[in-house]
Amino acid sequence: MSSWRDRFNQLSGKTRIVVCRLFVHLASEEVAPLLGILNRAAREAVEAEGELEVLGEGLVDICQNLLQYNTYWQSAANEGNVFWDEGEAGDYVNELFTDSAERYLSEPDFSSPLPEQEDRFSLPITQNLVVMITVAFEGDVPELETDLASMDALLSGLRALINLHYQERLRAIQVHFSPAQLGDRLTTEQLLINFPELIPL
């Protein structure tokens, strides 16, 4: 249901921009390969200097893998807002970026080399992984503008993110994840402290 302000802005030809953030919490030692996929996408994004097409391809890869790992989903949350001003939308994206980056162990260290294949087996494996996806897009997407703390809603939301890339409607993409690299661990206590908004699925 659109508000009177939405209708007024449509009449005045302003672009509707939605900024939203999704949290997906997975729990199992089996999700370790997903950490590798997240790190690869993050490295490619840094190398491409944030080029939106590359970020979008990385987002599609991450969403497709999250969908494949849905048996390990434990909890989720989402938040967002609608803007008719590009500057305000950009400020909110930056606000969410800063908040996500400050979550426990959510900044990968690209200065350290990747562990060798034989060393990876000796690294401690985290039981918990939280993926934080922040996007800004044009128009409206009902699948993302609703409560995503249910299995069906989250499935639809992740598929909607993939479609937004192919529809070329994404204006900003950020992905953070905790822990940020193999060998780091996110304990259940740290999860509760750093991600209090998560709702069990």
N, C-alpha and C positions, 0 to 999 in steps of 0.2 A: 504494500500500500504506500503510495507516494504522498509526501506531505505537500502543503500549499507552496512551500519554498522550492521543492523539487519541480513542481509544475511551472512556477514562475521562471525558474532558471532555464527550463526546457524552452519556454516561450522566448526567452531572451537569447537563446542560442549558445548558452554556456555548456561546457563539457562536464559531464558527471564523472568524477574520479573516486574510486573506492580504494582505500588502503586497508589491508587486513593482514593479520598474523595468525598462523596456525602453529600449534604445538602438537607433536605426535611423540608419545612415549612408548618405546618398545622394550620388552624385558625378556632376555634369554642370551646365553652365550652364543647362540646361533646367529645373532645379528651382527657379529664382528665383520663379516664381509661388507655390510652396508657402510661401516665406518670407512672402509677403503674407497668405496664409491663416492662418499661425501667429500673425502679429502682430495680425490682426483678432480671432482667438479670444482672444488675451491681453488686448487692450483691452476686449473685451466682458466678460471675467472680472473685470477690475479695476472696470469700471463697475457690475457686478452685485454687487460686494463679496464675491466668492467663493461666491455662491449655487450650491449643488450642481447644480441642474437646468440652469442656464446653462452651468456648467463641463462637464456631461455632454453637452450639445448641441454644445459646442465640441470635445469629445473625439471625438464621432462624426464631425464634419466633418473633423477632422484625420486620423483613422484611414481614412476613406473616400478621402481624397486621397492618403494614403500608399499605400494599396492600388492606386490608379490610377497611381502613380509607381513601381511595383515594378520596372520595367525599369532604374531608376537605383539600386536598392539595391546597396550594395557590401559592407557588413559590418553586424554586429549583435551585441548582447550582452543578457543579462538577469540579474537577481538578485532575491532575495526571501526572505521568511520567513513562517511561520505563527504566529499568536498566538491565545491564548485570553483575553488580558487587553487591554481597550480602551486602557488607558493605555500599555502597552508598545507596542502597535501604533502609537499616536499618536506616541510618541517615535521610533520607527523611520521613520515618514513624515517627521517633522521632520529627522531625520538625513539622509535621502535628498534632501530639499528643499534643505538647506544645501549638500550636496555638489554637486548639479546646478547650483545658482545660482552656485557658485564656479568652474564650468568656464569655459573661455575664451569670452568674449563671449556669455554666455548670459542676460544681463539686458537686456530691451528698455528703451529710454529713451523713456517716454511724455511727457516734458516737451518734447521736440523735435517740431515739426510734421512730418507726413508729407511726403516730397519731392513736388513738383509732377510731373504726368504727364510733361512734357517733360524734367524734370531726371532722371527715373528712368533714361532711356536713356544718360545720361553717367556714371552711377555704376558703379564696378567691380563685377563679378558674381563671387560666390564659386564655386569649383569643388566645394566640399564643404559639406554641411549635415548636422548631427547633431540628431536629435529625441530628447529624453529624456522618457518618459512614466512617471510614478509614480502608482499607484493603490492604494487599499485597498478590499477587497470582502469580503462575507460569503459563507460556504460554500466550496465547492471548484470549481475550473475547471481540469481537467487540461491544457487547451490553453495555459494561462499558467504552470502549475507544472512546466514542463519546459524543456529547453535550446531556446532560440528561434533559435540561430545556424544556421538553414537556411531556405531559401526557403519550403518548405511549412509548417514550424513557425511562421514569422513571419506568414505569411498567415493561418493558423488563429488565432494569438494576437491579431492586430489585429481579426479578426472577432469573437473572443470579447469583446474590450473593448467593441465596439459593442453586443453583446447584453447585457452587464452593465448598460449605461445603461438599455436598454429594460426590463430585468428589475428595475430600481430596487434593485440590490444594491451599488452603489458607495457607499463611505463617505468617500473622499477622492480628489481628482484634482489632479495637478500636471503641467504641461507646460513644459519648458524647451527651448530650441533654440540652437544655436551655428552660425554667427553669429546675433546677435539681430535684426539689421535690414539692410535693403538698404544697400549701400555698404561694409559690413564684410566681411572675407574671412577664411576659415579655410583656411590653407595645409595642405599634406600634412604638413609638419613639425609644425605646431601640432596637427594631428589626432592624430599619433602620441604627442605629449607629453601632451596633455590627455585622450585617450580610449584609454588603453592596453589596456582590456578588450575592445575591438572584435575580432570574429573574422570573417574574410572569408566571404562567402556563396558 
